[in-house]
Amino acid sequence: MKIEGAERVQVRSKHFTSYQQEQIRKLKQQGKNVINLGRGNPDQETFPKIINRLKSAIDEVANQGYPPYGGKVTLKKAIIKFYDDEYGVKLTEDEVTIFSGSLAALTALPMSLVNPNDIVLTPNPAFFGYDSGIKMASASSYPLPLTKENNYLPEYDLIPNDVLEKAKLLFLNYPNNPTGAGATSDFFKRTVEFARKNNIVVAHDFAYSDISFKSKSPSFLQTDGAKEVGIEIYTLSKTFNMAGWRIAFAVGNKQIINLLKGYIRASVGGTFGAVQDAAIYALLNSQSERKELRNLYKSRRDLAYNLLKAAGFDVVDSEGTFFLWFKLPKRFSDDVSFVDSLLFEKQVALIPGSTFGKNGEGYLRLSLVSDLGYIEEGIRRLINFVNENG
């Protein structure tokens, strides 16, 4: 099957996943055994002790009324301890607020900080979630190319002066989805200097903080001066397999946090108290489970990376996340057509890099949220497809 015309425009947008899921559903109805390596939803269950804490918290009368805007004090104290223990970052209660999922926080930032016709600096390629709040605020985004040559870090010196004059907010995300690249402490130092010089707020999306394969991923807030210029957003979805719980938090600059609290009060409201209590338990009592989860993802990453490299693919040596990013073989001209044909001929689903932005064109993203045998079979089919269409 070839995708042409208006339909091609559709699949190059953030709606590609919906399009692909519909095609997968149709293939399964035909009795096809589809290997879905495009998913971004953790496949492991939430740590059982966290679930048990939720069960007991539901019965507590205090959790049966409206939760406090911005989160329970007890959860904020747990976050303060967690950041101190994990990163050596000192926080106060007015530097913390709770969100019902990190996407709500990512959307709230432009709505709270930028005006119509302002500019938000966004990485490219990137998770589509940065776009929604920008559009809702009637602002515009300026893409910062993430390239192999610069280790998938943005180059601030290349931003035109007329853009800098209107730029109010910068989104970053490391470990990075979709590339798997990591950030260094030196890069975060340059970021603080850049933000301070140009009066730009930094929002670091730390979604994959705990899924690191080489060394512990640094927090942006570990950088001197970081709290003067920005915040960090942390979700429990990946660290604790709590994707369906919709619980996250923002930490950092108290003025920005106060604005985000106002947004919560006026829009999404508070997060169910029992979920907050379970989050407290997760943050303070899950070290061994987190280590096991990291090891699991590393074993999957190593298998997939080695299989792809052995087959001749140009793969980014991922430092974190549960994705691998690799180049489309040179003899293929279009990542969307490649992914579409792969699905219909070999029943393997990947995500084309162009769905993450112009600088993702010619790349593919493979997900590691499946067991080793499933991943291995998917890559075997991928290799066969490339060889048969060479």
C-alpha positions as CSV (number, residue, x, y, z in Angstrom):
1,M,0.0,0.0,0.0
2,K,1.3,3.5,-0.9
3,I,0.2,6.6,0.9
4,E,-0.4,9.6,-1.4
5,G,-1.8,13.1,-1.5
6,A,-3.8,14.4,1.4
7,E,-3.4,11.1,3.2
8,R,0.4,11.6,3.2
9,V,-0.1,15.0,4.8
10,Q,-2.2,13.4,7.5
11,V,0.4,10.7,8.4
12,R,3.2,13.3,8.6
13,S,1.4,15.0,11.5
14,K,1.0,14.1,15.2
15,H,-2.0,12.0,14.1
16,F,0.2,9.3,12.6
17,T,-0.2,7.1,15.6
18,S,-3.9,7.0,15.3
19,Y,-3.6,6.3,11.6
20,Q,-1.2,3.5,12.2
21,Q,-3.3,2.0,15.0
22,E,-6.3,1.8,12.6
23,Q,-4.2,-0.1,10.1
24,I,-2.9,-2.5,12.8
25,R,-6.5,-3.1,13.9
26,K,-7.5,-4.0,10.3
27,L,-4.5,-6.3,9.8
28,K,-5.3,-8.1,13.1
29,Q,-8.9,-8.6,11.9
30,Q,-7.5,-10.4,8.9
31,G,-5.6,-12.7,11.2
32,K,-2.2,-11.2,10.8
33,N,0.4,-11.4,13.5
34,V,1.5,-7.8,13.9
35,I,4.7,-6.8,15.8
36,N,4.1,-3.3,17.1
37,L,7.5,-1.7,17.8
38,G,6.0,1.8,17.6
39,R,4.3,2.0,21.0
40,G,5.3,4.4,23.7
41,N,3.4,2.9,26.5
42,P,5.4,1.0,29.2
43,D,4.5,-2.8,29.0
44,Q,5.4,-3.6,32.6
45,E,2.9,-3.3,35.5
46,T,3.1,-0.6,38.1
47,F,5.2,-1.8,41.0
48,P,2.8,-3.9,43.2
49,K,3.5,-2.1,46.5
50,I,2.5,1.2,44.8
51,I,-0.8,-0.4,43.8
52,N,-1.3,-1.6,47.4
53,R,-0.8,1.9,48.7
54,L,-3.4,3.2,46.3
55,K,-5.9,0.6,47.5
56,S,-5.5,1.6,51.2
57,A,-5.5,5.4,50.3
58,I,-8.8,5.1,48.6
59,D,-10.5,4.2,51.9
60,E,-9.1,7.3,53.6
61,V,-11.8,9.9,54.2
62,A,-9.4,12.7,53.5
63,N,-9.1,11.5,49.9
64,Q,-12.8,11.6,49.2
65,G,-13.1,15.4,48.9
66,Y,-11.5,17.9,46.5
67,P,-7.7,17.6,46.6
68,P,-5.7,20.8,47.3
69,Y,-4.7,22.8,44.2
70,G,-1.0,22.4,43.5
71,G,-0.8,19.1,45.5
72,K,-0.7,17.8,49.0
73,V,2.0,19.1,51.3
74,T,3.0,15.5,52.1
75,L,3.6,14.8,48.4
76,K,5.6,18.0,48.0
77,K,7.8,17.0,51.0
78,A,8.4,13.6,49.4
79,I,9.4,15.3,46.1
80,I,11.8,17.5,48.0
81,K,13.4,14.5,49.6
82,F,13.5,12.6,46.3
83,Y,15.3,15.4,44.5
84,D,17.7,15.9,47.3
85,D,18.5,12.1,47.5
86,E,18.7,11.6,43.7
87,Y,20.3,14.8,42.5
88,G,21.5,16.8,45.5
89,V,19.0,19.5,44.5
90,K,17.5,21.5,47.4
91,L,13.9,22.5,46.9
92,T,11.3,24.3,49.0
93,E,7.5,23.8,49.0
94,D,6.9,26.9,46.9
95,E,9.2,25.5,44.2
96,V,6.9,22.4,43.7
97,T,3.5,21.9,42.1
98,I,1.6,18.7,41.1
99,F,0.0,18.0,37.7
100,S,-2.3,15.3,36.4
101,G,0.3,14.1,34.0
102,S,3.3,15.8,32.3
103,L,1.4,16.6,29.1
104,A,-0.9,18.9,31.2
105,A,2.3,20.7,32.5
106,L,3.8,21.0,29.0
107,T,0.6,22.6,27.8
108,A,0.3,24.9,30.8
109,L,3.7,26.4,30.3
110,P,3.0,28.4,27.1
111,M,-0.5,29.2,28.3
112,S,1.0,30.7,31.5
113,L,4.2,32.4,30.2
114,V,3.8,33.6,26.6
115,N,1.6,36.0,24.7
116,P,0.2,36.0,21.2
117,N,3.0,36.4,18.6
118,D,5.7,35.4,21.1
119,I,8.1,32.6,20.1
120,V,8.8,29.3,21.9
121,L,12.0,27.5,21.0
122,T,11.4,23.8,20.5
123,P,13.7,20.9,19.7
124,N,13.3,19.3,16.3
125,P,12.8,16.3,16.1
126,A,10.6,16.2,19.2
127,F,7.6,14.8,21.0
128,F,4.5,16.5,19.6
129,G,3.2,17.5,23.1
130,Y,5.2,20.8,23.1
131,D,3.0,22.1,20.2
132,S,-0.5,22.1,21.8
133,G,0.1,24.8,24.4
134,I,2.0,27.0,22.0
135,K,-1.0,27.0,19.6
136,M,-3.5,27.6,22.4
137,A,-1.5,30.6,23.5
138,S,-1.5,31.9,19.9
139,A,2.3,31.9,20.0
140,S,4.6,30.4,17.4
141,S,7.4,27.8,17.6
142,Y,10.9,28.1,16.3
143,P,12.6,24.7,15.7
144,L,16.1,24.1,17.0
145,P,17.6,21.3,14.8
146,L,19.0,18.3,16.7
147,T,21.7,16.8,14.6
148,K,24.1,13.9,14.8
149,E,27.0,16.3,14.2
150,N,26.1,18.2,17.4
151,N,25.2,15.1,19.5
152,Y,21.5,16.0,19.2
153,L,21.9,19.1,21.3
154,P,20.6,22.5,20.0
155,E,23.1,25.1,18.9
156,Y,22.1,28.4,20.5
157,D,24.6,30.4,18.4
158,L,22.6,29.7,15.3
159,I,19.4,31.3,16.5
160,P,18.8,34.6,14.6
161,N,18.6,37.8,16.7
162,D,15.1,38.6,15.5
163,V,13.9,35.3,16.9
164,L,15.7,35.8,20.2
165,E,14.1,39.2,20.6
166,K,10.6,37.5,20.6
167,A,11.6,34.2,22.3
168,K,10.1,33.7,25.8
169,L,10.3,30.0,26.4
170,L,12.7,27.1,25.6
171,F,11.7,23.4,25.8
172,L,14.4,20.8,26.3
173,N,14.1,17.0,26.8
174,Y,17.0,14.7,27.9
175,P,17.3,11.8,27.8
176,N,15.7,12.7,24.5
177,N,12.6,11.3,22.8
178,P,13.0,10.3,19.9
179,T,16.8,10.2,19.5
180,G,17.8,8.6,22.9
181,A,20.6,11.3,23.2
182,G,21.7,12.5,26.6
183,A,22.7,16.0,27.8
184,T,25.9,16.9,29.6
185,S,26.4,19.2,32.6
186,D,28.4,21.5,30.3
187,F,25.4,21.8,28.0
188,F,23.1,22.7,30.8
189,K,25.6,25.3,32.0
190,R,25.5,26.9,28.5
191,T,21.8,26.7,28.6
192,V,21.6,28.7,31.8
193,E,23.9,31.3,30.4
194,F,21.9,31.5,27.2
195,A,18.6,31.8,29.1
196,R,19.9,34.5,31.4
197,K,21.4,36.5,28.6
198,N,18.2,36.5,26.5
199,N,15.6,36.5,29.3
200,I,14.2,33.1,28.3
201,V,12.5,30.6,30.5
202,V,13.8,27.0,30.3
203,A,11.5,24.1,30.7
204,H,13.3,20.7,30.9
205,D,11.1,17.7,30.2
206,F,12.7,15.0,32.4
207,A,10.3,12.2,31.4
208,Y,13.0,9.6,30.9
209,S,15.1,10.6,33.8
210,D,15.5,7.1,35.3
211,I,15.9,5.2,32.1
212,S,19.7,5.7,31.4
213,F,22.1,3.2,30.0
214,K,25.6,4.6,30.6
215,S,25.5,7.0,33.6
216,K,22.9,8.7,35.7
217,S,21.2,11.4,33.7
218,P,21.7,14.9,35.1
219,S,18.9,17.0,36.3
220,F,18.8,20.5,34.8
221,L,18.3,21.9,38.3
222,Q,21.8,20.6,39.3
223,T,23.2,23.4,37.3
224,D,24.2,26.6,39.1
225,G,21.6,29.2,38.4
226,A,19.1,26.8,36.9
227,K,16.3,27.8,39.3
228,E,16.8,31.4,38.3
229,V,15.8,30.7,34.7
230,G,13.6,27.7,34.7
231,I,11.9,24.5,35.9
232,E,12.0,20.8,35.4
233,I,9.0,18.6,34.7
234,Y,9.1,15.0,36.1
235,T,6.5,12.3,35.4
236,L,6.1,9.1,37.3
237,S,4.9,7.3,34.1
238,K,8.3,5.8,33.1
239,T,10.2,5.6,36.3
240,F,7.5,3.7,38.1
241,N,5.4,2.2,35.2
242,M,2.6,4.6,36.2
243,A,1.6,5.8,32.7
244,G,-2.1,5.4,33.4
245,W,-2.1,7.2,36.7
246,R,-1.6,10.7,35.3
247,I,0.7,12.0,38.0
248,A,3.6,14.4,37.4
249,F,5.2,17.5,39.0
250,A,7.1,20.6,38.1
251,V,9.9,21.9,40.2
252,G,12.2,25.0,40.1
253,N,11.7,28.7,39.8
254,K,9.1,29.8,42.4
255,Q,7.6,32.6,40.3
256,I,7.0,30.1,37.4
257,I,5.7,27.5,39.8
258,N,3.2,30.1,41.2
259,L,1.9,30.9,37.7
260,L,1.5,27.2,37.0
261,K,-0.5,26.8,40.3
262,G,-2.8,29.5,39.0
263,Y,-3.3,27.7,35.8
264,I,-4.1,24.5,37.7
265,R,-6.7,26.3,39.8
266,A,-8.4,27.8,36.8
267,S,-8.4,24.7,34.6
268,V,-7.5,21.1,35.3
269,G,-8.0,21.2,39.1
270,G,-6.2,18.9,41.6
271,T,-5.0,15.3,41.3
272,F,-6.9,12.6,43.2
273,G,-5.5,12.4,46.7
274,A,-5.2,8.6,46.7
275,V,-3.0,8.8,43.6
276,Q,-0.9,11.4,45.4
277,D,-0.4,9.1,48.4
278,A,0.6,6.3,46.1
279,A,3.1,8.7,44.4
280,I,4.6,9.4,47.8
281,Y,5.2,5.8,48.4
282,A,6.7,5.4,44.9
283,L,9.1,8.2,45.3
284,L,10.4,7.1,48.7
285,N,10.3,3.3,48.5
286,S,11.1,1.9,45.0
287,Q,14.9,2.0,44.6
288,S,15.3,-1.8,44.0
289,E,12.3,-2.0,41.6
290,R,13.7,1.0,39.6
291,K,17.1,-0.7,39.3
292,E,15.4,-3.8,38.0
293,L,13.4,-1.8,35.4
294,R,16.6,0.0,34.2
295,N,18.3,-3.3,33.8
296,L,15.3,-4.7,31.8
297,Y,15.3,-1.8,29.4
298,K,19.1,-2.0,29.0
299,S,18.9,-5.7,28.1
300,R,16.3,-4.8,25.4
301,R,18.3,-1.9,24.2
302,D,21.5,-3.9,23.9
303,L,19.7,-6.7,22.0
304,A,18.0,-4.3,19.5
305,Y,21.1,-2.1,19.1
306,N,23.4,-5.1,18.4
307,L,20.9,-6.7,15.9
308,L,20.5,-3.4,14.0
309,K,24.2,-2.6,13.9
310,A,25.1,-6.1,12.7
311,A,22.6,-5.7,9.9
312,G,24.2,-2.5,8.8
313,F,21.8,0.1,10.2
314,D,23.2,3.5,11.4
315,V,21.9,3.5,15.0
316,V,22.3,6.2,17.6
317,D,24.2,4.9,20.6
318,S,21.3,5.6,22.9
319,E,22.0,7.0,26.4
320,G,18.4,6.6,27.6
321,T,14.7,6.4,27.0
322,F,13.0,3.2,25.8
323,F,13.5,4.0,22.1
324,L,16.2,3.5,19.5
325,W,16.7,6.0,16.7
326,F,18.3,4.9,13.4
327,K,18.7,6.0,9.8
328,L,16.6,4.8,7.0
329,P,18.8,2.7,4.6
330,K,20.1,5.0,1.9
331,R,18.3,3.2,-1.0
332,F,15.0,4.1,0.5
333,S,13.8,7.7,-0.1
334,D,10.9,8.3,2.3
335,D,10.5,7.2,5.9
336,V,6.7,7.3,5.9
337,S,6.4,5.1,2.8
338,F,9.0,2.7,4.2
339,V,7.1,2.3,7.5
340,D,3.8,1.9,5.7
341,S,5.1,-0.7,3.4
342,L,6.9,-2.5,6.2
343,L,3.6,-2.8,8.1
344,F,1.6,-4.2,5.2
345,E,4.3,-6.5,3.8
346,K,5.9,-7.8,7.1
347,Q,3.4,-6.7,9.7
348,V,5.9,-4.7,11.7
349,A,5.1,-1.2,13.0
350,L,7.7,1.5,13.5
351,I,7.4,5.2,13.7
352,P,8.7,7.4,10.9
353,G,11.1,10.1,12.1
354,S,9.4,12.8,10.1
355,T,6.4,12.6,12.4
356,F,8.7,14.3,15.0
357,G,9.5,17.2,12.7
358,K,11.5,18.1,9.6
359,N,14.8,17.1,11.2
360,G,13.5,13.6,11.8
361,E,13.0,12.9,8.1
362,G,15.0,9.9,7.0
363,Y,15.0,8.3,10.4
364,L,13.0,5.6,12.2
365,R,12.1,5.1,15.8
366,L,11.9,1.6,17.4
367,S,10.3,1.1,20.8
368,L,11.7,-1.2,23.6
369,V,8.4,-1.7,25.5
370,S,8.1,-5.4,24.5
371,D,9.9,-8.6,25.6
372,L,13.1,-9.7,24.0
373,G,11.6,-12.4,21.7
374,Y,9.0,-10.0,20.4
375,I,11.7,-7.3,19.6
376,E,14.0,-9.9,18.0
377,E,11.2,-11.1,15.7
378,G,10.3,-7.6,14.7
379,I,13.9,-6.8,13.8
380,R,14.3,-10.0,11.9
381,R,11.2,-9.1,9.8
382,L,12.6,-5.6,9.3
383,I,15.9,-6.9,8.1
384,N,14.2,-9.3,5.7
385,F,12.1,-6.5,4.3
386,V,15.2,-4.3,3.6
387,N,17.0,-7.2,2.0
388,E,14.0,-8.2,-0.2
389,N,13.5,-4.6,-1.4
390,G,17.2,-3.7,-1.9
